[in-house]
Each structure stands twice: as structure tokens, then as C-alpha cells.
Amino acid sequence: MPSTLRDAWTSRVQVEDYEAHMAAIGQAQANAAHMAEFLARVGEPGARILIAGAGTGQMFDYLPPGAFDSHRGVFADINPRFLARLRRRNPGALCVADDLEASALTGPFHAAAVVLVLEHIQWRKGLDTLAALDPRYLFLVLQRNPEGMTTAVSPTRVLPASMQNLGGQHPELVDKNEAATHLQRLGYALIEEWPRNVPDSKVMLGLLFERVP
Ligand SMILES: C[S@@+](CC[C@H](N)C(=O)[O-])C[C@H]1O[C@@H](n2cnc3c(N)ncnc32)[C@H](O)[C@@H]1O
């Protein structure tokens, strides 16, 4: 059976490799800044906030201490090893192994954030799952490449061993307009857009959606 991106994320990608790569390309830092902005914009005391595909919690290295303290954060990922790393960084964090393509979580959430995850899954299914959890706000961070760069990873970057040839498939970029159209059908309107430039002329594109009343 051919290996898949799912296999790679579930069992092959090593925590240290992933984190070293993300820090080297400046995306870990940029996305932590996105998360801080998201929390400042939509967070309210006691709000239940889902971070889907939370990974290893690398963002905590760059967020101000206690950034989630006044919220009820739920950190979900398909990879329990990643969540174990997250919990070591933030022992109080509520972590759940969960598949964004077929979630066992129960809504509602005040807000949900999905940072660089849709590129690695069947993204329409992921958005359907998120909408079913009924968050008022939905925050996506999508990768946008410079014109002409078709691969998610820059051709000039050498990936760490455990991330090479991710399951024989490349992650696929998700088009902002296609995501927004899909979410519109699910009852969400795009209300804000926050682009953050990162190395290799890429952009971490933050997109804030709100459920239409
Ligand atoms: C590129 S990483 C992003 C991690 C984190 N959001 C960050 O910004 O560092 C993709 C993450 O999605 C997770 N993932 C992949 N497929 C998933 C699925 N079907 N359900 C939930 N998480 C998934 C991976 O384990 C990994 O942590």
C-alpha cells in the first residue's frame, strides 16, 4: 500500500525535524504572531477555543507566557507524539488525538484555528468538520507562494530526513478564494485578512471568518 501524507504525519515526521525546519524558514515565528493576533481579536475570558492540527505546540516558544490562560484551549492533532511534546511545553493544556477529517469532538466552540493543516488533508472535508463544530469564529492560516513556485516546499530548501518526500505526496496549497467559497456555503463570511511575509518570498495568510447570523 503506498504511504500517504497521513502516514507521514502520524508516524514518520520527527518532532525535532519538524520544529527545526519551521524555525529555520521563519514560519513558526510568523504563525505564533498570527495566533497572538487571533487570540487578541476573538478571545474572551473562558472562551472554548479549538486549535486543530496543533502539532507540537511550537507556537508556545514564541507566544507571551500565559497566552491561553484565560481561555479554555483544546489542542487537537492526529499525532499523539506531537501532542505529548505540546503538553511538555504547556503541562496544563487539554490535548486530544483527533482526526480533522472525521472529528470525534463535540461543539460548540467559540472559535477554532487551523494553521498550515488544510494543505495536508482533504481540506473540504476538514472545513466541513470544523463548521459542524459550530465555532463563531474560524481562523485559517494558509501558505501562499510566490508566482511560479508550485511546490509547497521551496526547491532551494533541503528538508530534514523524516520530512523528505512526505509520504510520496507533496502537500498541496489551498487557494484562498476556493476556501472562502466553500466556507460561504457552510455559513461563514471572510471578515479579515492578515498576510505575514516569511522567507523564500512566501506569505502566511491569516483568514478570519465569522458565522453569518
Ligand atoms: C504543517 S503541520 C502544522 C502544525 C501546527 N499547526 C503548526 O503551525 O506548527 C501539520 C499538522 O497537521 C497535523 N495533521 C495532519 N493530518 C491531520 C488530520 N487528519 N487531523 C488532524 N491533524 C492532522 C499533523 O500531525 C501536523 O501537526
The ligand as an SDF file (V2000), in Angstrom:
LIG
                    3D

 27 29  0  0  0  0  0  0  0  0999 V2000
    2.4150   21.5610    8.8740 C   0  0  0  0  0  0  0  0  0  0  0  0
    1.9680   20.8930   10.4080 S   0  0  0  0  0  0  0  0  0  0  0  0
    1.2960   22.3310   11.2790 C   0  0  0  0  0  0  0  0  0  0  0  0
    1.3210   22.1480   12.7680 C   0  0  0  0  0  0  0  0  0  0  0  0
    0.9390   23.3850   13.5750 C   0  0  0  0  0  0  0  0  0  0  0  0
   -0.3780   23.8700   13.2570 N   0  0  0  0  0  0  0  0  0  0  0  0
    1.9760   24.4540   13.3800 C   0  0  0  0  0  0  0  0  0  0  0  0
    1.6500   25.5130   12.8240 O   0  0  0  0  0  0  0  0  0  0  0  0
    3.1350   24.2110   13.7650 O   0  0  0  0  0  0  0  0  0  0  0  0
    0.5310   19.9480   10.0450 C   0  0  0  0  0  0  0  0  0  0  0  0
   -0.0890   19.3550   11.2940 C   0  0  0  0  0  0  0  0  0  0  0  0
   -1.3380   18.7580   10.9470 O   0  0  0  0  0  0  0  0  0  0  0  0
   -1.4360   17.5240   11.6080 C   0  0  0  0  0  0  0  0  0  0  0  0
   -2.3850   16.6900   10.8500 N   0  0  0  0  0  0  0  0  0  0  0  0
   -2.1790   16.0970    9.6530 C   0  0  0  0  0  0  0  0  0  0  0  0
   -3.2920   15.4500    9.2650 N   0  0  0  0  0  0  0  0  0  0  0  0
   -4.2250   15.6490   10.2400 C   0  0  0  0  0  0  0  0  0  0  0  0
   -5.5690   15.2310   10.4210 C   0  0  0  0  0  0  0  0  0  0  0  0
   -6.1960   14.4780    9.5080 N   0  0  0  0  0  0  0  0  0  0  0  0
   -6.2080   15.6090   11.5500 N   0  0  0  0  0  0  0  0  0  0  0  0
   -5.5820   16.3740   12.4870 C   0  0  0  0  0  0  0  0  0  0  0  0
   -4.3040   16.7970   12.3610 N   0  0  0  0  0  0  0  0  0  0  0  0
   -3.6300   16.4440   11.2610 C   0  0  0  0  0  0  0  0  0  0  0  0
   -0.0190   16.9960   11.6360 C   0  0  0  0  0  0  0  0  0  0  0  0
    0.1910   15.9790   12.5770 O   0  0  0  0  0  0  0  0  0  0  0  0
    0.7500   18.2740   11.9300 C   0  0  0  0  0  0  0  0  0  0  0  0
    0.8420   18.5080   13.3060 O   0  0  0  0  0  0  0  0  0  0  0  0
  1  2  1  0
  2  3  1  0
  2 10  1  0
  3  4  1  0
  4  5  1  0
  5  6  1  0
  5  7  1  0
  7  8  2  0
  7  9  1  0
 10 11  1  0
 11 12  1  0
 11 26  1  0
 12 13  1  0
 13 14  1  0
 13 24  1  0
 14 15  1  0
 14 23  1  0
 15 16  2  0
 16 17  1  0
 17 18  1  0
 17 23  2  0
 18 19  1  0
 18 20  2  0
 20 21  1  0
 21 22  2  0
 22 23  1  0
 24 25  1  0
 24 26  1  0
 26 27  1  0
M  CHG  2   2   1   9  -1
M  END
$$$$
